[in-house]
Amino acid sequence: MGTRATITVYGEGESYCLYRHNDSSPKKVFAEMREALRFAWPLPRFEANEFAAAIVCASKRPGGGHVRLSNGRDDHLDTDYHYTVLALRSGDDKENHLLLTCFTRSKRAKCGWMKGEQIIFTPADSEAVA
């Protein structure tokens, strides 16, 4: 349960980073990101700063702590995971899908981060949680 992580939400020329103090396994984080869809603009609309705020809203617990804004992934050397969120444009209809990617910290020196699980949220996922 002590796993720490950062989450970076990317938009058009901007990014917003969050720090999670614990419970940062892919299963838990992906579930909370799905929950964040309830607090965000329905897809296909996507604004990185607004979705980062929705993640905080979906992740906060009574008493504070747990999730907060951060200056960036490299400010936290004790993290096990790093997640990225970015909007993908799909075809001519310009429909946004969200690509969530999990990276795990390599245990070997100088290897950095290794790409892991990915999931995609579609506009249908937004409708399902509304």
C-alpha positions as CSV (number, residue, x, y, z in Angstrom):
1,M,0.0,0.0,0.0
2,G,3.0,2.3,0.3
3,T,3.6,2.6,-3.4
4,R,4.1,6.2,-4.6
5,A,3.6,7.6,-8.0
6,T,3.4,10.6,-10.2
7,I,0.8,11.3,-12.9
8,T,1.4,13.7,-15.7
9,V,-1.5,14.9,-17.8
10,Y,-0.5,16.3,-21.2
11,G,-2.4,18.7,-23.3
12,E,-1.6,21.0,-26.2
13,G,1.7,22.5,-25.2
14,E,1.1,22.0,-21.5
15,S,1.4,19.4,-18.8
16,Y,0.3,19.0,-15.2
17,C,1.9,16.7,-12.7
18,L,0.3,15.1,-9.6
19,Y,2.0,13.2,-6.8
20,R,0.3,10.2,-5.1
21,H,1.7,9.4,-1.7
22,N,0.3,5.8,-1.6
23,D,-2.0,3.2,-3.2
24,S,-0.5,3.7,-6.6
25,S,-0.7,0.3,-8.2
26,P,-1.9,0.2,-11.8
27,K,-5.2,-1.4,-10.7
28,K,-6.0,1.3,-8.2
29,V,-4.8,4.2,-10.3
30,F,-6.6,3.1,-13.5
31,A,-9.8,2.7,-11.4
32,E,-9.5,6.2,-10.0
33,M,-8.8,7.6,-13.5
34,R,-12.1,6.0,-14.6
35,E,-13.7,7.6,-11.6
36,A,-12.2,11.0,-12.7
37,L,-14.3,10.8,-15.9
38,R,-17.3,11.6,-13.6
39,F,-15.7,14.9,-12.6
40,A,-14.3,15.9,-16.0
41,W,-15.8,17.3,-19.2
42,P,-17.4,14.4,-21.1
43,L,-15.2,13.2,-23.9
44,P,-14.5,14.1,-26.7
45,R,-13.8,17.4,-24.9
46,F,-10.5,17.3,-23.1
47,E,-8.5,20.0,-21.3
48,A,-5.4,18.8,-19.5
49,N,-5.6,21.1,-16.6
50,E,-9.3,20.3,-16.1
51,F,-8.7,16.5,-16.2
52,A,-5.8,16.8,-13.8
53,A,-8.2,18.5,-11.4
54,A,-10.7,15.7,-12.0
55,I,-8.1,13.2,-11.0
56,V,-7.4,15.0,-7.8
57,C,-11.2,15.2,-7.1
58,A,-11.6,11.5,-7.7
59,S,-8.6,10.6,-5.6
60,K,-8.9,12.8,-2.5
61,R,-9.8,11.3,0.8
62,P,-11.2,12.9,4.0
63,G,-8.4,14.4,6.1
64,G,-6.3,15.6,3.1
65,G,-3.0,14.3,1.8
66,H,-2.7,11.4,-0.6
67,V,-2.8,13.3,-3.9
68,R,-1.4,16.8,-4.6
69,L,0.1,19.0,-7.3
70,S,3.7,18.5,-8.1
71,N,6.4,20.3,-10.1
72,G,7.2,17.1,-11.9
73,R,8.2,13.5,-11.9
74,D,11.8,14.1,-11.1
75,D,11.0,15.9,-7.9
76,H,10.1,12.5,-6.3
77,L,12.9,10.0,-6.2
78,D,10.9,7.5,-4.0
79,T,8.2,6.7,-6.6
80,D,7.5,3.2,-7.9
81,Y,5.3,4.3,-10.8
82,H,4.8,7.1,-13.2
83,Y,1.6,7.5,-15.3
84,T,0.9,9.6,-18.3
85,V,-2.4,10.7,-19.6
86,L,-2.9,12.2,-23.1
87,A,-5.6,12.7,-25.6
88,L,-5.6,10.8,-28.9
89,R,-7.4,12.2,-31.9
90,S,-9.3,9.4,-33.7
91,G,-9.8,9.8,-37.5
92,D,-11.6,12.6,-39.3
93,D,-14.3,13.0,-36.5
94,K,-11.6,14.3,-34.1
95,E,-13.0,12.2,-31.3
96,N,-10.8,12.2,-28.3
97,H,-9.8,9.0,-26.6
98,L,-7.6,9.1,-23.5
99,L,-4.4,7.0,-23.5
100,L,-3.2,6.1,-20.0
101,T,0.2,4.5,-19.7
102,C,1.9,3.1,-16.6
103,F,5.7,3.2,-16.3
104,T,7.6,1.3,-13.6
105,R,10.9,2.3,-12.2
106,S,13.6,-0.1,-13.2
107,K,15.5,-1.8,-10.4
108,R,18.6,-1.9,-12.5
109,A,20.9,1.2,-12.4
110,K,20.7,3.6,-15.4
111,C,17.6,1.9,-16.9
112,G,15.2,4.6,-15.8
113,W,11.5,3.8,-16.5
114,M,10.0,0.8,-18.3
115,K,6.7,1.1,-20.1
116,G,4.0,-1.2,-18.7
117,E,0.2,-1.4,-18.9
118,Q,-1.9,0.9,-21.1
119,I,-5.6,1.5,-21.3
120,I,-7.7,3.7,-23.5
121,F,-10.9,5.5,-22.4
122,T,-13.3,6.4,-25.1
123,P,-16.3,8.8,-25.2
124,A,-18.5,5.8,-24.4
125,D,-16.6,5.4,-21.1
126,S,-17.5,9.0,-20.2
127,E,-21.1,8.3,-20.9
128,A,-21.0,5.1,-18.8
129,V,-19.9,7.0,-15.6
130,A,-22.1,10.0,-16.1
